[in-house]
Amino acid sequence: MANSPLDTVYFIQLPEDFKPSAKAMHIDPTIPIPVQKKDDDAPGTFDMKKLTEEQILAGILTVFAYDPQNSNVQYYRSFLKNARPNVKKELTEAAILKAKNEDFELAEEIFRALRGFDPEDMTTVLNTALFLDQRADSYRRSGLFEDADACDEEALRYYLDALNAEPAIPDAFFNAGFFFLKRREFSKAKDNFETYLALIADEKEENLGDNGEYKKNRAEQILNEIENRNMEDEHFSAAYELISRGEEEKGLAEIRLFLEKNPDVWNAWFMLGWGMRRLGKFGAARQAFEKALSLEGGDTSDTKNELAICQMEEGDILGARRTLENALLKDSENTKIISNLGFLALKEGDFSRAASYFQTVLEYDPHDKIALAELQQLEV
C-alpha cells in the first residue's frame, strides 16, 4: 500500500511563545500544528530546537492538499494567512510555473493545497482546469492516450465549476471554449465564446486585462469560423464521435453527408481523410488530406503530418519527406512530425538518422512512449 503524503507530517503542540513570523497570530497551544519532517530526520525523532518556519508552512499545506476536512483546518488557514499574507499569490505563481515546465506532480500538489486553503476561490478552480487541460495535451503528445482522456475528464469537472461561479468569470468561458473546441464539441464551444463576448461587451478596452483585445478578437474569429463552416452540424459532430470510438465506417457516412452540403470546409475533408487512414485506405485518405490543404484554413501541420503518413504507406518516401520537412518549417517543435521523420528514416534503412530523430523527440518530451520504444528497439 502506497504511503500517504500525510505520513511525512508530525502533529506537534507549539509553545505559546513560539512566533513563526513577526506578524503571526497568537499560538493556541492546545491545537496540534502539522510540521513537515526533514529528509534526514531519524524515525520517531523530533528536535523542537531545530524547528523552522518552513517546516510548519509545508506541513500546513500538506494538510490543505490531502486532509482538507481536518477538524482544525480553519485554525490552520488563519495561522497561514497571518504568517504569510501573500501566500495564495506566491503559491499560484509557483503552480503555474511548475505546470508550464511540465513538472505536473508538483503543480498538482500545489493546486490541491490552494483549493484546500480557499475552497471558494473560483480563480484557483479555473487555474486547476487549465492545468489539467495542459497536462492532457502533454500526455496525448507523448502517446499516453488513456491518461490524457482521464485528465480531460477531470479538467471538464473543474471547468464546469468555474463556469457556474457567481459572479461570472469571463476567462472561464473563454478557456472552456477552447477546451470544447479541442474536443470537437463545436456547439458548446460556440456557447462559451458567445457568453464570454457578452460578459465583456460593455467593458472598455483598458479594463479587459492582459491580452484582452486579442482574446476578444480571437473569440469573434472562432465564432465566425464555426458559423461559416457549419461546424455545429449534427453530421459533423456525429462523424467525429463515431470515428473517435472506432466506428469509422459509420463516421465516414456522416461526414460524407456533411460534405454534400459543405464541400469547402477543410475540417470535414481532414476528418474524411482521418477515418480513411484509420481503415488503411491510404490512397483515398491522401486525396482527402490534399483537398483539405487546398482549402482556406487547411494548410496546417496536422494536415501535412497525416498526408505524410499516407505517402509513406503508399511508398512515396520522397513525397513524405518533402511534406514533413515543409511542416517542420512552420512547427519546428512538433514531436509528431519529428517522430514521423524517424519512421521515414527507418523505412529508408537509415537507423542512425532514425535514432537521432527519436532522441530529438525525447529532448522535447522525455515521456514520449513511441520514441522511447523505437530507441529501445534500435539499441537491441
N, C-alpha and C positions, 0 to 999 in steps of 0.2 A: 504494500500500500504506500502510495507517494506521500511524502511529508507535506504538511500544510505550511505555508509561509508563516503562520502564527506560531509554529514550533520554534522560530528563531527569536521570539519575543519573550522577555521577562515581564512580569507584572510586579512592580515594587511600590512600596509606600514611601513617598519622599518626606523628608523632614520639613516642618513648617517654614523654616528659614531658607529653604532652597529656592533660588531665583534663576530660571533659565535665561532671563534677559532683564534689562533694566526696567522695562515696562510690563513685565509679566504680572499676571493676576496673583492674588493670594492663593497659596497652596492649601488644598484640603487634604490633610494627612490621612484621612480615613478612606480616600479613594485611591486604589492602586493605579499606578501610571505604567503604561506599556513602554518598555525600553528595548531597543534592538540590540541583540547580542553582538559582540565583536567577533570577528573571524577567529581570533586567537584565544577566545575565552575557553578555558577548560570546562568540560561538562559539570554542571552543578555549582559553578563558582561565579561570584559576582563581587566586585570591589566598588563600593559606593564612592570611594575617594577618586576613582578614575572615571566616574560617570560624566559624559559630555552632553551638551545640549542637543547635538546632532543625533545621538542615540535615542533621546526622548522623542524628538520630532519624527525620526524614522519609525520608531515603534508606534506612535500615534497614527501615522499614515498607513502603516500595515493594518491596523485595526480598521481604519476607514475603508480600506480596499477589501479586506477579507472577513470582517466581522462588523458590518455597518449597523447591525441590530444590538450591538453591545449595550448593556444597561447603563453604562457611563458615557456613552458616545456624545451626549450634549455637553458634558463637562469637558471632554477632550476637544470638542470644537471650540469652546470658549477659551480653553487653555492655548490652543494653537493660534487663534485669532489674536490673542494678546501677545503671545511670544513672537509671532511673525505676521504682522498686519497685511503684508503683501504676498502672503503665501500662495493664494489662488492664482495670481498673475504669474508668479515665478514658476509654479508647477505647470500651468497651462503652456507657457513658452517652452518649458523643458519637454513636455509630452509631444508638442507639435514638432520640435526639432528632432526628437527620437524617431517619430513616425516618418519624417522626411528622410532621415538617414536609414530607414528600414530596420531600426532596432525595435522590432514590433513587440517583443516580450516586455521590455521595459516601458515602452509607450503605453501598452495595455495596463500595466500595473499602476502607472501614474494616473491614467484616466479613471481607473477604478477608485483610486484614493480620492480624486477630485469629486467623483459622484458621491462617495461616502461622506466627504466633508460638507458638501452642499447639494443634497439630492434635488433641490428645487431649481437649481441653476440650469436653465434650458440651453444656455450657450455651451456648457460642458456636454450636454446631451448631443447637441448638434456636432460639436467637435469629435465626439466619440463616433458618431455616424460617419463623418468624413474620414476618420482614421480607419475604420473597418472597411469602408469603400476602397480606400487606397490599398489596404492590406489585401483585399480580394483581387484587385488588379495585379498586384505584385505576384501573388500566388498563381494567378492564371498565366502570367507571362512565364512562370517557372514550370508550367505543366502540372501544377498541383490543383487540378480542377475541382475535386471534392472539397478541399479546404477553401478554395475560392468561393464556391457556392455557399458553403456554411457561413463564411464572413459576410457575403452579400445578404443572406437572410437575417443575420444579426444586425447588419447596418440598417436594413429596412425597418426593423423594430425601433431603432433609435431615431431614424428619420421621421417615422410616424409620430413618435412622442414629441419631437421638435415641431412638427407641422401643427400639432394640436395645442401648442403653447399659447398662453394668454398673458400679455398681448402678443400678437403675431410677430414672428421673426422673419423679415423679408428674405434674409440669406438662407433660411431653412428651405424655402420654396425654390430659390434659385439653384441650390445644390441638389435638392431632391429631383429637380427637373433633369439634371444631368445623370443622376442615378437611374431614373426610369428610361432616359434616352439610351443609356448603355444596355439596359435590359430589353430594348426594342418595344417598351410599353409606351407607345407614342401618345396615346390619348391621355395617360397620366402625366407624361412629360409636359404635354401642352397645357393641361390644367394647372400644373405647378408654375410654369413660366408665366401664364396669364395672371395667376394670383400674385406672383412676385411683381409684375409690372403694375398691377392695380394698387398694391401696397405702397409703391414708391411714386405713384403718379403725381402726387401733389408736393413731392419733395423738391427743393431747389438742388441744383447740381452740386453746390458746395456742401450740401448735407448728405449726399449719397455715400460718403465714406470712401475708403480706398478702392480704386478701380470702379467706382460707382457708375460712371458714364459708360465704361467698357461693358460692364455687366448688363446694363440696360440695353445697349445696342446688341449684345450677344443674344440676350433673351428674345429680342424682336426678330433677329435674324433666324434663329432656330424655329420660332413660331411660323415665320413665313415659309420656311423650308418644309415643315410638317404639313402646312395647309396647301401649299402649291403642289406638293408631290403626293398629296392624298395619302399620307402615311398612317392616318388613323383608320384607313380602310380595314374592314374585318378580314378580308382575304390576306392582306399583307401581314397582319398580326397573327393570324392562324398559321400562315406559312412558316413564320419564324418559330412559333411554339412547336409545331409538328416536326420540323427538321431538327430542332434542338434536342428533342427527345427520341430521335432515331426513326421517325416515321417519314422518311424522305419522300417516298412516292406521293403520299397524301399532301405533304407540304409543297411539293412541286406542282401538284394540281392547283393548289390555292394560289401560288404566285403567278401561275400562267393566267388564271382568271383576272388577277390584278393587272397584269401586263397588257391584257386585251384592251383595257380602258386607259392605262397609264404607261404607254410604251417608252416614255422619255425619262423615267425615274431610274437613276443609276443604281440605287439601293436594291431595287427589285431585280435587276439583272445580276447584281452581285449575289443576291440570295438564290437566284436560279442556278448560278454557277457553283455556289457553295453546296447546294443539295446534290447537283450532278457530280461534283468532285467527291463527295462522301459516298456516292454509289459507285465510284470508279469509272464514271463515264467522262473521261478526261477531255476528249475532243469537244463534246458539247459544252462542258464546263469552260474550256478555254475560250470558245466563241462567246459565251455569256460574259466572261470577265473582260474580254476585248471590247464588247459592246458597252459595258459599264465604264471602262476607261475613256471611251469616246464621248460620253455624256457629261454635261456640266456637273461638277462636284465629284465625279467618279475617279479622278486621277489621284488615288490615294496609295499609300504604301501597302495597306492591307490588300487592295485590289491587285496590285502588282505582285505581291507575295503569293497570293492564290494563283494568279496566272502562271507564275514561275513554277509552282508545284505541278501544274498540268503540263507545262512544257517539258519538265524533267521526266514525268511519267510517259510522255509521248516520245521521248528520246531526243528532243530538241535541246541539247545541252547548251549550245551556243546561245540560242534564244533565251533560255532560262537565265544564263549568266548575265546577258545584257539587261534583262528585266530586273533582276535582283540588284545589280550594281547601280542601275538607274534609281531604284527605290532607295538604296542606301545613301545616295547623294542628298536626298531630302530628309532622310530619317536615319542619321548615322549611328544611333544607339539602339535601334530596333533589334532586339535579340532574336526575334523570329526570322528576320531577313538574314542576319549573320549566321544563325543556325542552319538555314537552308543553303547558304553558300557552303557550309561544311558538308552537308549531304551531297551537294553538287560535286564537290571535290572527291568525295567517296566514290561517286559514280564514275569519275574520271580515273580512279585508282591513285589519286594523289593524297596519300594518307597523312603525310606531314602537313600539308596545307589544311586538310580537314581538321586535324588536331589543333592547328593554330586558330581556326575559326571557332571551334568549340571552347577553347581556352579563353578567347575573347568574350564569348557569351558569359562565361563564368566570372570574368572580371567585372562585368556589368551586373550579373545576377548569380551570386555564388550558390543559390539553391535551385538552379535550373536542372530539373531531373533528366531531361533529354540529353543535354550537353554532358552531364556527369556520366550517364550511361554510355554514351558514344566514346568518351575519352577512356573509360574503363575497358571497353571493347578493343580500342586501338592499342592499349597497353598490354593486352593479353599476348 
